Amino acid sequence: MLNAKTKEIESSGFSKIKEGDSVHFVVSKTNPGTGKEKNRYDAVRILMIPQEFTAQ
């Protein structure tokens, strides 16, 4: 999670996501699934930017 006051990245959980927040995912495209799963990728990194940061 990007801290809106200090602009530092902090550890956080999904429970901290609120409506209006931006969530960015980094995925590894080298290991896609097969069959029905071929369009699914594992998230390598997730960055959450709170709406308070974009409102400044």
C-alpha positions as CSV (number, residue, x, y, z in Angstrom):
1,M,0.0,0.0,0.0
2,L,1.3,3.5,-0.8
3,N,1.1,5.7,2.2
4,A,-0.5,9.0,1.1
5,K,1.3,11.0,3.7
6,T,4.9,9.6,3.6
7,K,4.7,8.3,-0.1
8,E,6.4,5.1,1.2
9,I,5.2,1.6,0.3
10,E,4.0,-0.4,3.3
11,S,2.7,-3.9,3.8
12,S,-1.0,-4.3,3.8
13,G,-3.8,-6.8,3.3
14,F,-6.9,-7.0,1.0
15,S,-9.1,-5.9,3.9
16,K,-7.6,-2.4,3.6
17,I,-8.8,-1.9,0.0
18,K,-11.7,0.7,-0.2
19,E,-13.9,1.8,-3.0
20,G,-12.1,4.4,-5.1
21,D,-8.6,2.9,-4.5
22,S,-6.4,2.0,-7.5
23,V,-5.0,-1.5,-7.4
24,H,-2.2,-2.4,-9.8
25,F,-1.0,-6.0,-10.4
26,V,2.3,-7.3,-11.7
27,V,2.0,-10.7,-13.2
28,S,4.4,-13.2,-14.7
29,K,3.3,-13.9,-18.3
30,T,5.9,-16.7,-18.7
31,N,3.8,-19.3,-16.7
32,P,0.1,-19.1,-17.9
33,G,-2.3,-21.9,-17.1
34,T,-3.7,-24.4,-19.5
35,G,-7.2,-25.2,-20.8
36,K,-9.8,-23.0,-19.0
37,E,-7.0,-21.5,-16.9
38,K,-4.9,-20.2,-19.9
39,N,-5.9,-16.6,-19.3
40,R,-5.1,-16.7,-15.6
41,Y,-1.8,-15.5,-14.2
42,D,-0.3,-15.4,-10.7
43,A,0.2,-11.9,-9.2
44,V,3.9,-11.3,-8.4
45,R,3.3,-7.9,-6.8
46,I,0.2,-5.9,-5.9
47,L,0.3,-2.1,-5.3
48,M,-2.6,-0.4,-3.8
49,I,-2.9,3.4,-4.2
50,P,-5.5,5.0,-1.9
51,Q,-7.9,7.5,-3.3
52,E,-6.6,10.1,-0.8
53,F,-3.3,10.0,-2.7
54,T,-4.8,10.8,-6.1
55,A,-7.1,13.5,-4.6
56,Q,-4.1,15.6,-3.5
